[in-house]
Amino acid sequence: MIILVNGENRDVESGTSIQGLLDSLDLDGSVLVVQKNDDIIEQADYGQVQLDENDQIELVQFVGGG
């Protein structure tokens, strides 16, 4: 199925969770904010929230600076 991740189409298997998506992208969810269709997803829910066809996912990474 096709979802949109940070503005780019990505093909993922049906039943993929947010955690599964992050794993496939080799991203650490502890340093990200994940937004699914305008809703912020709690980090504790990444494994339970499944992706659906045409979902829009935004991944925002924290960056330190000084």
PDB file of N, CA, C and O in Angstrom:
ATOM      1  N   MET A   1       0.850  -1.179   0.000  1.00  0.00           N
ATOM      2  CA  MET A   1       0.000   0.000   0.000  1.00  0.00           C
ATOM      3  C   MET A   1       0.891   1.237   0.000  1.00  0.00           C
ATOM      4  O   MET A   1       2.045   1.181   0.425  1.00  0.00           O
ATOM      5  N   ILE A   2       0.363   2.322  -0.466  1.00  0.00           N
ATOM      6  CA  ILE A   2       1.132   3.566  -0.587  1.00  0.00           C
ATOM      7  C   ILE A   2       0.740   4.520   0.538  1.00  0.00           C
ATOM      8  O   ILE A   2      -0.440   4.768   0.781  1.00  0.00           O
ATOM      9  N   ILE A   3       1.760   5.047   1.217  1.00  0.00           N
ATOM     10  CA  ILE A   3       1.579   6.112   2.196  1.00  0.00           C
ATOM     11  C   ILE A   3       2.506   7.261   1.806  1.00  0.00           C
ATOM     12  O   ILE A   3       3.404   7.093   0.980  1.00  0.00           O
ATOM     13  N   LEU A   4       2.285   8.401   2.393  1.00  0.00           N
ATOM     14  CA  LEU A   4       3.125   9.570   2.135  1.00  0.00           C
ATOM     15  C   LEU A   4       3.950   9.833   3.387  1.00  0.00           C
ATOM     16  O   LEU A   4       3.393  10.058   4.462  1.00  0.00           O
ATOM     17  N   VAL A   5       5.286   9.806   3.256  1.00  0.00           N
ATOM     18  CA  VAL A   5       6.184  10.035   4.383  1.00  0.00           C
ATOM     19  C   VAL A   5       7.022  11.275   4.079  1.00  0.00           C
ATOM     20  O   VAL A   5       7.827  11.279   3.148  1.00  0.00           O
ATOM     21  N   ASN A   6       6.823  12.314   4.866  1.00  0.00           N
ATOM     22  CA  ASN A   6       7.524  13.587   4.662  1.00  0.00           C
ATOM     23  C   ASN A   6       7.472  14.031   3.202  1.00  0.00           C
ATOM     24  O   ASN A   6       8.468  14.482   2.636  1.00  0.00           O
ATOM     25  N   GLY A   7       6.285  13.893   2.606  1.00  0.00           N
ATOM     26  CA  GLY A   7       6.060  14.389   1.252  1.00  0.00           C
ATOM     27  C   GLY A   7       6.444  13.435   0.138  1.00  0.00           C
ATOM     28  O   GLY A   7       6.295  13.776  -1.035  1.00  0.00           O
ATOM     29  N   GLU A   8       6.937  12.240   0.473  1.00  0.00           N
ATOM     30  CA  GLU A   8       7.342  11.278  -0.550  1.00  0.00           C
ATOM     31  C   GLU A   8       6.527  10.005  -0.441  1.00  0.00           C
ATOM     32  O   GLU A   8       6.314   9.490   0.657  1.00  0.00           O
ATOM     33  N   ASN A   9       6.065   9.489  -1.585  1.00  0.00           N
ATOM     34  CA  ASN A   9       5.340   8.227  -1.593  1.00  0.00           C
ATOM     35  C   ASN A   9       6.261   7.099  -1.172  1.00  0.00           C
ATOM     36  O   ASN A   9       7.426   7.040  -1.568  1.00  0.00           O
ATOM     37  N   ARG A  10       5.713   6.203  -0.359  1.00  0.00           N
ATOM     38  CA  ARG A  10       6.474   5.035   0.094  1.00  0.00           C
ATOM     39  C   ARG A  10       5.516   3.849   0.094  1.00  0.00           C
ATOM     40  O   ARG A  10       4.383   3.946   0.567  1.00  0.00           O
ATOM     41  N   ASP A  11       5.989   2.734  -0.442  1.00  0.00           N
ATOM     42  CA  ASP A  11       5.204   1.506  -0.477  1.00  0.00           C
ATOM     43  C   ASP A  11       5.539   0.674   0.752  1.00  0.00           C
ATOM     44  O   ASP A  11       6.698   0.314   0.961  1.00  0.00           O
ATOM     45  N   VAL A  12       4.524   0.364   1.573  1.00  0.00           N
ATOM     46  CA  VAL A  12       4.712  -0.459   2.759  1.00  0.00           C
ATOM     47  C   VAL A  12       3.691  -1.596   2.735  1.00  0.00           C
ATOM     48  O   VAL A  12       2.651  -1.499   2.083  1.00  0.00           O
ATOM     49  N   GLU A  13       4.002  -2.661   3.449  1.00  0.00           N
ATOM     50  CA  GLU A  13       3.086  -3.793   3.518  1.00  0.00           C
ATOM     51  C   GLU A  13       1.880  -3.444   4.381  1.00  0.00           C
ATOM     52  O   GLU A  13       1.992  -2.708   5.360  1.00  0.00           O
ATOM     53  N   SER A  14       0.735  -3.981   4.003  1.00  0.00           N
ATOM     54  CA  SER A  14      -0.467  -3.820   4.802  1.00  0.00           C
ATOM     55  C   SER A  14      -0.215  -4.358   6.201  1.00  0.00           C
ATOM     56  O   SER A  14       0.417  -5.402   6.358  1.00  0.00           O
ATOM     57  N   GLY A  15      -0.700  -3.658   7.219  1.00  0.00           N
ATOM     58  CA  GLY A  15      -0.505  -4.076   8.596  1.00  0.00           C
ATOM     59  C   GLY A  15       0.754  -3.539   9.239  1.00  0.00           C
ATOM     60  O   GLY A  15       1.038  -3.847  10.397  1.00  0.00           O
ATOM     61  N   THR A  16       1.516  -2.736   8.504  1.00  0.00           N
ATOM     62  CA  THR A  16       2.734  -2.146   9.060  1.00  0.00           C
ATOM     63  C   THR A  16       2.372  -1.131  10.141  1.00  0.00           C
ATOM     64  O   THR A  16       1.472  -0.310   9.963  1.00  0.00           O
ATOM     65  N   SER A  17       3.080  -1.199  11.254  1.00  0.00           N
ATOM     66  CA  SER A  17       2.892  -0.229  12.333  1.00  0.00           C
ATOM     67  C   SER A  17       3.856   0.939  12.131  1.00  0.00           C
ATOM     68  O   SER A  17       4.751   0.891  11.288  1.00  0.00           O
ATOM     69  N   ILE A  18       3.651   1.970  12.914  1.00  0.00           N
ATOM     70  CA  ILE A  18       4.590   3.090  12.872  1.00  0.00           C
ATOM     71  C   ILE A  18       5.983   2.600  13.256  1.00  0.00           C
ATOM     72  O   ILE A  18       6.969   2.998  12.636  1.00  0.00           O
ATOM     73  N   GLN A  19       6.074   1.742  14.271  1.00  0.00           N
ATOM     74  CA  GLN A  19       7.383   1.211  14.660  1.00  0.00           C
ATOM     75  C   GLN A  19       8.005   0.436  13.515  1.00  0.00           C
ATOM     76  O   GLN A  19       9.210   0.540  13.285  1.00  0.00           O
ATOM     77  N   GLY A  20       7.209  -0.338  12.791  1.00  0.00           N
ATOM     78  CA  GLY A  20       7.710  -1.075  11.632  1.00  0.00           C
ATOM     79  C   GLY A  20       8.245  -0.146  10.563  1.00  0.00           C
ATOM     80  O   GLY A  20       9.272  -0.429   9.946  1.00  0.00           O
ATOM     81  N   LEU A  21       7.554   0.963  10.339  1.00  0.00           N
ATOM     82  CA  LEU A  21       8.021   1.956   9.376  1.00  0.00           C
ATOM     83  C   LEU A  21       9.349   2.542   9.828  1.00  0.00           C
ATOM     84  O   LEU A  21      10.290   2.640   9.039  1.00  0.00           O
ATOM     85  N   LEU A  22       9.427   2.933  11.098  1.00  0.00           N
ATOM     86  CA  LEU A  22      10.672   3.511  11.616  1.00  0.00           C
ATOM     87  C   LEU A  22      11.823   2.510  11.508  1.00  0.00           C
ATOM     88  O   LEU A  22      12.940   2.880  11.145  1.00  0.00           O
ATOM     89  N   ASP A  23      11.549   1.251  11.823  1.00  0.00           N
ATOM     90  CA  ASP A  23      12.584   0.216  11.710  1.00  0.00           C
ATOM     91  C   ASP A  23      13.058   0.076  10.275  1.00  0.00           C
ATOM     92  O   ASP A  23      14.257  -0.055  10.026  1.00  0.00           O
ATOM     93  N   SER A  24      12.120   0.103   9.320  1.00  0.00           N
ATOM     94  CA  SER A  24      12.493  -0.056   7.911  1.00  0.00           C
ATOM     95  C   SER A  24      13.309   1.126   7.403  1.00  0.00           C
ATOM     96  O   SER A  24      14.084   0.994   6.456  1.00  0.00           O
ATOM     97  N   LEU A  25      13.130   2.285   8.039  1.00  0.00           N
ATOM     98  CA  LEU A  25      13.881   3.485   7.666  1.00  0.00           C
ATOM     99  C   LEU A  25      15.148   3.644   8.508  1.00  0.00           C
ATOM    100  O   LEU A  25      15.900   4.603   8.335  1.00  0.00           O
ATOM    101  N   ASP A  26      15.378   2.695   9.423  1.00  0.00           N
ATOM    102  CA  ASP A  26      16.526   2.723  10.331  1.00  0.00           C
ATOM    103  C   ASP A  26      16.554   4.016  11.143  1.00  0.00           C
ATOM    104  O   ASP A  26      17.590   4.671  11.263  1.00  0.00           O
ATOM    105  N   LEU A  27      15.378   4.372  11.703  1.00  0.00           N
ATOM    106  CA  LEU A  27      15.251   5.586  12.501  1.00  0.00           C
ATOM    107  C   LEU A  27      14.953   5.230  13.949  1.00  0.00           C
ATOM    108  O   LEU A  27      14.258   4.253  14.229  1.00  0.00           O
ATOM    109  N   ASP A  28      15.482   6.027  14.860  1.00  0.00           N
ATOM    110  CA  ASP A  28      15.280   5.853  16.290  1.00  0.00           C
ATOM    111  C   ASP A  28      14.071   6.681  16.714  1.00  0.00           C
ATOM    112  O   ASP A  28      14.123   7.911  16.713  1.00  0.00           O
ATOM    113  N   GLY A  29      12.993   6.007  17.074  1.00  0.00           N
ATOM    114  CA  GLY A  29      11.765   6.688  17.447  1.00  0.00           C
ATOM    115  C   GLY A  29      11.867   7.535  18.690  1.00  0.00           C
ATOM    116  O   GLY A  29      11.015   8.393  18.920  1.00  0.00           O
ATOM    117  N   SER A  30      12.891   7.318  19.501  1.00  0.00           N
ATOM    118  CA  SER A  30      13.018   8.094  20.736  1.00  0.00           C
ATOM    119  C   SER A  30      13.459   9.531  20.486  1.00  0.00           C
ATOM    120  O   SER A  30      13.374  10.367  21.386  1.00  0.00           O
ATOM    121  N   VAL A  31      13.921   9.825  19.294  1.00  0.00           N
ATOM    122  CA  VAL A  31      14.348  11.192  18.970  1.00  0.00           C
ATOM    123  C   VAL A  31      13.487  11.815  17.871  1.00  0.00           C
ATOM    124  O   VAL A  31      13.891  12.774  17.213  1.00  0.00           O
ATOM    125  N   LEU A  32      12.281  11.245  17.685  1.00  0.00           N
ATOM    126  CA  LEU A  32      11.375  11.727  16.642  1.00  0.00           C
ATOM    127  C   LEU A  32      10.019  12.107  17.223  1.00  0.00           C
ATOM    128  O   LEU A  32       9.598  11.595  18.260  1.00  0.00           O
ATOM    129  N   VAL A  33       9.357  13.007  16.532  1.00  0.00           N
ATOM    130  CA  VAL A  33       7.933  13.231  16.721  1.00  0.00           C
ATOM    131  C   VAL A  33       7.282  12.677  15.467  1.00  0.00           C
ATOM    132  O   VAL A  33       7.686  13.001  14.350  1.00  0.00           O
ATOM    133  N   VAL A  34       6.258  11.829  15.660  1.00  0.00           N
ATOM    134  CA  VAL A  34       5.564  11.227  14.528  1.00  0.00           C
ATOM    135  C   VAL A  34       4.142  11.774  14.482  1.00  0.00           C
ATOM    136  O   VAL A  34       3.403  11.732  15.466  1.00  0.00           O
ATOM    137  N   GLN A  35       3.783  12.287  13.312  1.00  0.00           N
ATOM    138  CA  GLN A  35       2.444  12.802  13.092  1.00  0.00           C
ATOM    139  C   GLN A  35       1.794  11.946  12.020  1.00  0.00           C
ATOM    140  O   GLN A  35       2.363  11.744  10.946  1.00  0.00           O
ATOM    141  N   LYS A  36       0.595  11.440  12.314  1.00  0.00           N
ATOM    142  CA  LYS A  36      -0.168  10.633  11.360  1.00  0.00           C
ATOM    143  C   LYS A  36      -1.471  11.368  11.075  1.00  0.00           C
ATOM    144  O   LYS A  36      -2.323  11.503  11.953  1.00  0.00           O
ATOM    145  N   ASN A  37      -1.618  11.836   9.852  1.00  0.00           N
ATOM    146  CA  ASN A  37      -2.851  12.524   9.447  1.00  0.00           C
ATOM    147  C   ASN A  37      -3.273  13.591  10.465  1.00  0.00           C
ATOM    148  O   ASN A  37      -4.414  13.590  10.928  1.00  0.00           O
ATOM    149  N   ASP A  38      -2.372  14.481  10.806  1.00  0.00           N
ATOM    150  CA  ASP A  38      -2.631  15.616  11.696  1.00  0.00           C
ATOM    151  C   ASP A  38      -2.684  15.263  13.178  1.00  0.00           C
ATOM    152  O   ASP A  38      -2.926  16.147  14.000  1.00  0.00           O
ATOM    153  N   ASP A  39      -2.466  13.996  13.549  1.00  0.00           N
ATOM    154  CA  ASP A  39      -2.462  13.597  14.954  1.00  0.00           C
ATOM    155  C   ASP A  39      -1.048  13.218  15.372  1.00  0.00           C
ATOM    156  O   ASP A  39      -0.379  12.443  14.689  1.00  0.00           O
ATOM    157  N   ILE A  40      -0.594  13.766  16.498  1.00  0.00           N
ATOM    158  CA  ILE A  40       0.693  13.382  17.061  1.00  0.00           C
ATOM    159  C   ILE A  40       0.511  12.019  17.733  1.00  0.00           C
ATOM    160  O   ILE A  40      -0.424  11.825  18.510  1.00  0.00           O
ATOM    161  N   ILE A  41       1.398  11.087  17.435  1.00  0.00           N
ATOM    162  CA  ILE A  41       1.335   9.745  17.996  1.00  0.00           C
ATOM    163  C   ILE A  41       2.315   9.647  19.158  1.00  0.00           C
ATOM    164  O   ILE A  41       3.485  10.007  19.023  1.00  0.00           O
ATOM    165  N   GLU A  42       1.840   9.164  20.289  1.00  0.00           N
ATOM    166  CA  GLU A  42       2.684   8.974  21.459  1.00  0.00           C
ATOM    167  C   GLU A  42       3.703   7.869  21.179  1.00  0.00           C
ATOM    168  O   GLU A  42       3.372   6.857  20.562  1.00  0.00           O
ATOM    169  N   GLN A  43       4.919   8.060  21.626  1.00  0.00           N
ATOM    170  CA  GLN A  43       5.985   7.089  21.397  1.00  0.00           C
ATOM    171  C   GLN A  43       5.601   5.703  21.900  1.00  0.00           C
ATOM    172  O   GLN A  43       5.943   4.706  21.264  1.00  0.00           O
ATOM    173  N   ALA A  44       4.905   5.619  23.015  1.00  0.00           N
ATOM    174  CA  ALA A  44       4.496   4.329  23.582  1.00  0.00           C
ATOM    175  C   ALA A  44       3.535   3.578  22.673  1.00  0.00           C
ATOM    176  O   ALA A  44       3.364   2.368  22.823  1.00  0.00           O
ATOM    177  N   ASP A  45       2.897   4.283  21.722  1.00  0.00           N
ATOM    178  CA  ASP A  45       1.904   3.672  20.831  1.00  0.00           C
ATOM    179  C   ASP A  45       2.456   3.304  19.460  1.00  0.00           C
ATOM    180  O   ASP A  45       1.713   2.779  18.631  1.00  0.00           O
ATOM    181  N   TYR A  46       3.725   3.561  19.194  1.00  0.00           N
ATOM    182  CA  TYR A  46       4.281   3.309  17.862  1.00  0.00           C
ATOM    183  C   TYR A  46       4.065   1.871  17.392  1.00  0.00           C
ATOM    184  O   TYR A  46       3.824   1.644  16.206  1.00  0.00           O
ATOM    185  N   GLY A  47       4.147   0.911  18.289  1.00  0.00           N
ATOM    186  CA  GLY A  47       3.989  -0.490  17.914  1.00  0.00           C
ATOM    187  C   GLY A  47       2.550  -0.905  17.670  1.00  0.00           C
ATOM    188  O   GLY A  47       2.300  -1.897  16.986  1.00  0.00           O
ATOM    189  N   GLN A  48       1.593  -0.153  18.227  1.00  0.00           N
ATOM    190  CA  GLN A  48       0.179  -0.507  18.096  1.00  0.00           C
ATOM    191  C   GLN A  48      -0.544   0.230  16.978  1.00  0.00           C
ATOM    192  O   GLN A  48      -1.538  -0.271  16.451  1.00  0.00           O
ATOM    193  N   VAL A  49      -0.064   1.406  16.610  1.00  0.00           N
ATOM    194  CA  VAL A  49      -0.747   2.209  15.590  1.00  0.00           C
ATOM    195  C   VAL A  49      -0.338   1.719  14.204  1.00  0.00           C
ATOM    196  O   VAL A  49       0.822   1.817  13.803  1.00  0.00           O
ATOM    197  N   GLN A  50      -1.335   1.187  13.481  1.00  0.00           N
ATOM    198  CA  GLN A  50      -1.055   0.661  12.155  1.00  0.00           C
ATOM    199  C   GLN A  50      -1.303   1.719  11.096  1.00  0.00           C
ATOM    200  O   GLN A  50      -2.122   2.623  11.261  1.00  0.00           O
ATOM    201  N   LEU A  51      -0.572   1.575  10.012  1.00  0.00           N
ATOM    202  CA  LEU A  51      -0.697   2.488   8.885  1.00  0.00           C
ATOM    203  C   LEU A  51      -1.786   2.002   7.938  1.00  0.00           C
ATOM    204  O   LEU A  51      -2.011   0.801   7.792  1.00  0.00           O
ATOM    205  N   ASP A  52      -2.454   2.950   7.303  1.00  0.00           N
ATOM    206  CA  ASP A  52      -3.507   2.662   6.343  1.00  0.00           C
ATOM    207  C   ASP A  52      -3.159   3.302   5.005  1.00  0.00           C
ATOM    208  O   ASP A  52      -2.391   4.262   4.943  1.00  0.00           O
ATOM    209  N   GLU A  53      -3.726   2.763   3.951  1.00  0.00           N
ATOM    210  CA  GLU A  53      -3.533   3.308   2.597  1.00  0.00           C
ATOM    211  C   GLU A  53      -3.768   4.817   2.619  1.00  0.00           C
ATOM    212  O   GLU A  53      -4.735   5.301   3.206  1.00  0.00           O
ATOM    213  N   ASN A  54      -2.872   5.545   1.973  1.00  0.00           N
ATOM    214  CA  ASN A  54      -2.951   7.001   1.813  1.00  0.00           C
ATOM    215  C   ASN A  54      -2.712   7.804   3.086  1.00  0.00           C
ATOM    216  O   ASN A  54      -2.953   9.011   3.096  1.00  0.00           O
ATOM    217  N   ASP A  55      -2.240   7.164   4.171  1.00  0.00           N
ATOM    218  CA  ASP A  55      -1.883   7.931   5.363  1.00  0.00           C
ATOM    219  C   ASP A  55      -0.793   8.931   5.022  1.00  0.00           C
ATOM    220  O   ASP A  55       0.056   8.684   4.166  1.00  0.00           O
ATOM    221  N   GLN A  56      -0.833  10.060   5.707  1.00  0.00           N
ATOM    222  CA  GLN A  56       0.219  11.068   5.579  1.00  0.00           C
ATOM    223  C   GLN A  56       0.990  11.087   6.886  1.00  0.00           C
ATOM    224  O   GLN A  56       0.450  11.423   7.940  1.00  0.00           O
ATOM    225  N   ILE A  57       2.259  10.721   6.800  1.00  0.00           N
ATOM    226  CA  ILE A  57       3.122  10.629   7.969  1.00  0.00           C
ATOM    227  C   ILE A  57       4.193  11.714   7.885  1.00  0.00           C
ATOM    228  O   ILE A  57       4.848  11.882   6.856  1.00  0.00           O
ATOM    229  N   GLU A  58       4.355  12.439   8.976  1.00  0.00           N
ATOM    230  CA  GLU A  58       5.440  13.413   9.080  1.00  0.00           C
ATOM    231  C   GLU A  58       6.351  12.960  10.209  1.00  0.00           C
ATOM    232  O   GLU A  58       5.892  12.689  11.318  1.00  0.00           O
ATOM    233  N   LEU A  59       7.629  12.881   9.924  1.00  0.00           N
ATOM    234  CA  LEU A  59       8.639  12.501  10.905  1.00  0.00           C
ATOM    235  C   LEU A  59       9.527  13.709  11.140  1.00  0.00           C
ATOM    236  O   LEU A  59      10.169  14.208  10.216  1.00  0.00           O
ATOM    237  N   VAL A  60       9.560  14.176  12.376  1.00  0.00           N
ATOM    238  CA  VAL A  60      10.352  15.351  12.723  1.00  0.00           C
ATOM    239  C   VAL A  60      11.377  14.929  13.755  1.00  0.00           C
ATOM    240  O   VAL A  60      11.025  14.411  14.815  1.00  0.00           O
ATOM    241  N   GLN A  61      12.639  15.148  13.447  1.00  0.00           N
ATOM    242  CA  GLN A  61      13.725  14.748  14.331  1.00  0.00           C
ATOM    243  C   GLN A  61      14.203  15.928  15.157  1.00  0.00           C
ATOM    244  O   GLN A  61      14.372  17.035  14.646  1.00  0.00           O
ATOM    245  N   PHE A  62      14.419  15.675  16.449  1.00  0.00           N
ATOM    246  CA  PHE A  62      14.979  16.702  17.321  1.00  0.00           C
ATOM    247  C   PHE A  62      16.426  16.940  16.958  1.00  0.00           C
ATOM    248  O   PHE A  62      17.172  15.992  16.707  1.00  0.00           O
ATOM    249  N   VAL A  63      16.827  18.188  16.927  1.00  0.00           N
ATOM    250  CA  VAL A  63      18.220  18.542  16.628  1.00  0.00           C
ATOM    251  C   VAL A  63      18.695  19.478  17.717  1.00  0.00           C
ATOM    252  O   VAL A  63      18.066  20.497  18.000  1.00  0.00           O
ATOM    253  N   GLY A  64      19.811  19.119  18.322  1.00  0.00           N
ATOM    254  CA  GLY A  64      20.392  19.980  19.351  1.00  0.00           C
ATOM    255  C   GLY A  64      21.309  21.010  18.716  1.00  0.00           C
ATOM    256  O   GLY A  64      21.846  20.814  17.626  1.00  0.00           O
ATOM    257  N   GLY A  65      21.462  22.062  19.401  1.00  0.00           N
ATOM    258  CA  GLY A  65      22.351  23.098  18.886  1.00  0.00           C
ATOM    259  C   GLY A  65      22.711  24.059  20.002  1.00  0.00           C
ATOM    260  O   GLY A  65      22.304  23.900  21.152  1.00  0.00           O
ATOM    261  N   GLY A  66      23.465  25.033  19.633  1.00  0.00           N
ATOM    262  CA  GLY A  66      23.825  25.956  20.694  1.00  0.00           C
ATOM    263  C   GLY A  66      24.481  27.164  20.243  1.00  0.00           C
ATOM    264  O   GLY A  66      24.831  28.017  21.058  1.00  0.00           O
TER     265      GLY A  66
END
